[in-house]
Amino acid sequence: MMNPKSQTINLFPAVFVFLLLCAQPSQATKDSSKGQVKLQNHRVGSSVIFPVSGNVYPLGYYYVLLNIGNPPKLFDLDIDTGSDLTWVQCDAPCNGCTKPRDSQYKPNHNTLPCSHLLCSGLDLPQSKPCDDPEDQCDYEIGYSDHASSVGALVSDEFPLRLENGSTMHPHLTFGCGYDQQSPGPHPPPPTAGILGLGRGKVSISSQLSSLGVTKNVIVHCLSHNGKGGFLSIGDELVPSSGVTWTSLSLKPPSKNYKTGPAELLFDEKATGVKGVNFVFDSGSSYTYFNAEAYRAVLDLVRKDLKGKALKDTKEDKSLPVCWKDKKGLKSVHDVKKYFKTISLRFGGSQKNGQVFQIPPESYLIITEKGNVCLGILNGTEIGLENYNIIGDISFQGIMVIYDNEKQRIGWIPSDCDKLPNVDQDNGGDLSEEEAYPRGFGLIGELFTGTDASKNKKDGEL
């Protein structure tokens, strides 16, 4: 049994896996660990497709349903390309869990030792060495919104139906989270955990790739109208043409989907803001610019609104900057004419650059009070320093492709309401009463004021 409370004597020394932005990237492993065998010696070349539920506002997150274990148990997991580790709330017992015990994961002597490749091979400079290679591998992951999860790495079956019609039951490594902390101003998320889809070897996509189940390609398409969308692991849904591609940044090494420098455009005109690196992060509800880029956009938006019907309002606290009309608004389309498209031009010149467009409907929300608010936030103010994040609000209505095989990221406008090759959406739903304005999936040790180790606990399974 795992005890989340700290003990006077630590009978089972643990290695705490701190997942850092500054950690070195690691290549997909040839084998998961001793005792775990590849499913086959060649790639199946198929994909796994999941219906996605959720929205940017008012829920603030997108999630999928995933079966784990034998017999399988269904878990709703927040999709997060900003972190690597998948974890679920764990009945060990659990401290700070939001799910009832019968909806938590129940470990069954399946913890992984420190000698496991995904524990000892993470290349994290601050990981504590194992006193004994057979000690269980514990983790602690902290996020930029000050939330954290502490638990142990475990391995279990993930029953998957592939799009080529085959079914597989790979054993994958994930976190059995027995201590969840959400010290911020918002309540903890109602989902059972996180589906980590970052670039590190512990991410689910990397593990499936190393086992030969799918290629290490992630595709998500988030709907504008609150219908959710779809998520795919594998490359079957990648269009053969029409995709705009830009290279992922390899210097300095990053486990996040960070692009090369971009120029910020407003209404297709230069703003003077250049050399801005962006992280594509489905674990962030909103988009975050550094102080310079944020101020440039806000000044231009306010300049356009002078003399218009929309007026600043401080009464609506949904987001930092909001405007009200003479009558309550029902849709972004009611005010779209007052706002311009924001663009990010990657890769250099106007002729050769790759442009990521953010139209008004992809950076504005209409609140429950009938006001319109700016869904681009000042990341510098909340400790993101000079990092810039493209979040869910700006992913709506486009297919985003994270191609780890070719170290690139792509996008193409798409109808995200239609689930490809799946007869019905069984993704379930969460009531709006469980909504929470989520922070961002980027792991937060690098950022000012974030120290997940403050809530460190020791446990044994």
N, C-alpha and C positions, 0 to 999 in steps of 0.2 A: 504494500500500500504506500502511496505517496503522501507525505505530510507536508503541506505548504508552509507550515510554521517553522521558523528558525529554531534550530536545536543548539543546546549548549555545546555538545560535542558532535561534530560532523562525522558520522560513521561512514558515510559514503561520499568521499571527495568527488567534486563534479567539475566539469569544464563548462564554463558559461560562454555560449557562442554569441558574441556581440556582432550584429550585422551592421556594418558601417558603410557609409557612402564612400569613404576613402579606401576601402578594402581592395586588394588586388583581385582582378578577375581570374576565374579559373576555367579551364576548358572542360567540355563534357567528358565524363569519365568513361572508360571502356567497360568497367564493371562497377556495380553499385557497392559491393562489399564482399568480404568472404562470406560464404553461405548464401549469397544471392546470385542467381545465375541469369544471364541474359535470356530473354524470351525466345529470341531467334538470332541468327547470325547475319540477317539482312534486314533492311528497313521494309516495313510493311507498305509504306508509301500512302497511308490513309490518314484520316483526321478524326478527331473527336469533336462533336459539336454540341454545345450546351445552349438551351434557351436562357436568356438573361431577363431578370425582372428588376424593376427599380426606376428611379428618375433622379435628376439633379435636385429638383425642388418639388415638393417639400421633403421627400425622404432623405435625399443627400447621398445615395449610394446605389450601386448596381451589384447584383449577386446572382450566383448560380446554385443549383442543387447538385450535390455530388454524393454518390454512394461510397461508403468506406466500410470495410470489414466483411466477415463471413460468419453468420448471415449479414447481408449489407444493411447499413443504416444510413439514412439520408441526412445530410447537413447542408445548411444554407451558408455559403461562403462569399465574402466580399472579394470581388476580383481586383487584384492589385499588381500592376506591372511595376510598381515602385519599390517592391521588396521581394525577397527570394523565398523566405520560409513560409510554407503552408502550415497553419496550426488550427486546431479545433479546441473548444472548451472541453475539459477532461474531468471526468468523475474520479478523482484520485485521493481525497475529495477536492472540490474546487473552491477557491476564494475569489470573490468578485465576478463570478460567472453570471450571465444574464439568463441562460437557458435553465429550465428545470432539469433535475438529475437524469430523468429518463430520456432527455434530448441531448445529453452530453455523451462524449465518446468514453467508452469503458475500456481501459487498458487491460491486457491479459498476458502479463509477463513478456511483453514484446518491446521493451526498451532496447535501445542500441548502446553498445559500449563505446568508450572513448576511442577505441581502436578502429571504429567504423570509418570508412573512407569519407563519408559526408560530415563526420564530426572532426576528425583529425586533419582532413585535407582542405579545410576552408580557407587557409592562408590568411587568417586574421591575426594581425600582429598583437592584439591585446587579449587573445584567447589564453586562458590559463592552462598550463600543461597538466596532463593527467598524472596523478601519482601512481595510478594503477590502470593499465589499458583496459581492464575489464570493468572499471567504474562506469556507471551510466553516464550518457552524454546529456547534460542539461543545457538549456539555452535560456537566454534572456534577450528579448528584442524590444527596442524602444522606437516609437514613431515620433514624427515631428510635431504631432498635436499633443505630445506628452503622455499618450497612452502607452502601455507596455504589456507584454505577456511573458511569463516565466513558466517553464515546463521542462519536459524531457523529450528527446527525440525517440520516436517509435517507428515501427514499420508494420504495414498491414496491407491487405488486398484492396485494390481500387477496381471494382468491376466496371469495365468500359465496353460500350458498343461502338465500333468504328463505322465510318461511313461506307466502307467497302463490304459491310455486312457481317464481318467477323466480330467475335467477342473475345476479350482478354481480361485477365485478372492479375495485372502486375503488382508486385509488392513495392510500394513507394514509401519513402521516408517523409515524415512530417512531425510537427510538434504537438505533443499532448499537453496543452496549456492548463496548468492547475492554479495559476495566480494571475488574475487580470487586474490591471490598474488603469483608471481613467480619471486622473486628478484635474483635468481641465474643466471649463465651465459647462461643457455639454455632457449629457448622459452617455453611457457606453452604448455602442451599437447593438442592435437587437439580433444581429446575425451570429452564427455559431463560431465563426472564426474568419480566417483570411486565406484566400487562394493565392499563394505567392507565385508570380510569373516573371520575376526579374531575370537578370542575365547570369546569375550565379549557378553553380552546379547543383545546389539543393532545391532549386525551383522545380515545380512539377513538370514544366515543359522540358527542362534540361534532363530530368530523370527519365521521362518517357523517350526522349531522343537517345540517351545513352543505352537504353534497353532495346532500342530498335523498333519501338511501337509507332512513333510518329517522328516527323522532322521537327527540329526546334524552331518552329514558326508559330507565332500567336496572332490571331486575328480577332478584333472585336468591332462590333457595329452597334452603336447606341442610338436608340430612337429619340426623335425630337418630341414625340407626343406622349411620352410616358408609358409606352408599351414595352419598354425594356430593350430588346434587341437580341443579339446572339454573340457567343464566344466560341472560337475554334482553336484547337491545338493541332498543328499540322498544316500542310500547304495546299490542300485541295481547293480551298476557297479563294486562293490568291488569283486575281484576274491575270490573264496573259498579256493584257495591254491596258493602257489608260491610267496606270498607277504612277503617281509622282514619288520618286525615291530620293532619299538623301542618306548619306553615310552616317553611321553611328560613330561617336567620338571614341578613339582608341588611346588618345593622349590627353590628359593623364588617364590611366586605366580606371574604368568605372563599372560597377555592377548595375548601374541604372541605364535606362535608354536615353542617353544624352547625345544630342546632335552637335554638329559643328556650329560655328558662329552664324548668327542670322541678323538681318537688317529689319527694323520695324517700320512698316508702312501704314499709313492711314489714308483711306480712300485712294489707294494706289500711289500715294505721294510719300516721298521720304520724310521722315520725322527727325533725322539727324542722329537717331539712336542705332548704333551698329555694334557688331561684335558680341551679340548676346547669345549665350548658350542656353538651350532649353532641354528639359527632361520631360519625356512623355510618360504620364503617370495616371493610370486609371484608378489609382487609390486616392486621388484628389477630386473632390466634388467640383472645385472651381479652379480657375487659371490664376497663376501668381506671376507678376512681373517684379523685377527689382525696382528700387525707388525711382531711378532715372526713367525707365520705360513706363512705369505706372504713371508718373507725373505727366509725361508727354501725352499719353493717351487721355488721361482725365482732363487735361487742359484743352485738348482738341475737341473732346466730346462736349465739354461745357461751352466752348466757343460756338459750336454748332447749335446749341440749345438756346442761345441768347435770343430773346424775342419770340420764342416758341411757347406752346401751351404748357409744356412740362416745367415744373418748378421744383427746386430742391426741397426735400423734406427730411427733418431730423426725427420725426415721430416714428417712422418705420425703422426698426432695429434689425431687420432681417439680414442686411448686409451694410457695410460702411457707407456706401453712396447710393441714395435712392431719390427718385423723382415722382411727383404726383401730378395727375391730370385733373381737370375740372370735375370729371366723373371717373369712377373706378374703372380700371383697365381689366380686361379679361384675357388678353393674348398679346404676346410680343408683336404680332402682326398689326396691332392697333397703333403702335408707335414706331414701327420699323423705319418709317420714312424719315424720322428725325435723326437716325444714326447711320454711320458709315461702316463699311467693312474694314476690319483690321487685318493686315497680312504680315506674315513672317517670310522673308526671302532668304533661303539657305543657299550656300554654295557660291556666293560671289555676285557677279554682274547681273544686270537686268535681263540680258539675253540668255545667260546660261543658268541663272539661279532657279531653285525649286521653291515654289510659293505655296505656303500653307495659309489658306484663307479662313478668317474667323468673321463670318457675317454677324449682324446684330442678334439674330436668334441664337447664336452660339456664344454670346457673352452677356446676354441680358436674361433676367428672370422677372416674372410677374408674381408678386407676393400675394398672400392670402388677404392682405389689406387693399389690394387693387392698385398697388404702386409698381413701378418698374425700377429694378436695381441693377447696378453694374456687377457682373459676375467675374470681373478681373480685379484681383485684390493686390495690395501692396505686400509682397513677400518679405521685403526688408524689415518692415515694422514688426513682423512676428518671428524674426530670427532666422529667416532663410538666407540672410546675407545677400550674396549676389546671384543666388540660384533662381532660375525661372522655370515654372512648371506649367505645362499644358495639361489641364485636367478635363474631367468628364464633360463639363459644360461646352467645351470647344471641340469635343469628339462627336457630338451629336450629328447624325445625318451623314457620317462618313465611315468608310471601312478603314481601320487603322491596322497596319501589318507590321509586326515586330519580327524581322527576319534575322534570327541569330545564326543561320547558316551562312549568310552573306554579309553579316554585320551592317545592316541597313534598316531603315524604317520607311514605310510608305503609306500613302493615303489616297483615297478615291471617293468621290461622292457616291452614296449608295442609299438604297431603300432598306433601312434597318428594321422596318416593321415585319418584313417577310423572313421567316426562318428557313434557311436553305436546306432542302432534303430532309426535313423533319415534319411529320404529319401534324403534330399538335404541340402546343406549348404547355409543358407540365412543370414549368418553373415555379409555380405557386405564387403567393402574394403576401406582402406584409401590410398591415393596416397603417394608415397615415398617422395614427396615434403613436406609433412606434418610431416616428421620424426623428432623426437627429442630424444636425448640420455637421457632417463629417469633416475632419481635417484633411490630411493628405497621407498617402501611403509611403512616401519617402521616409526611410529610416533616419532617425534624428540625432544620432550621437554627435554629428559634426556641427549641429546648429547651436547657437547660443541658448543657454538656459535649459537645455535638455540633458538629463542624466538619468537614464533608465536604471542605473545601478543603485539608485537610492532605495528602490523597492525590492532589492534582491532578496530572494528567499532560497533556502536549501531544501531539497526534497528527495525522497527516495520512493521508487516504485517497486 
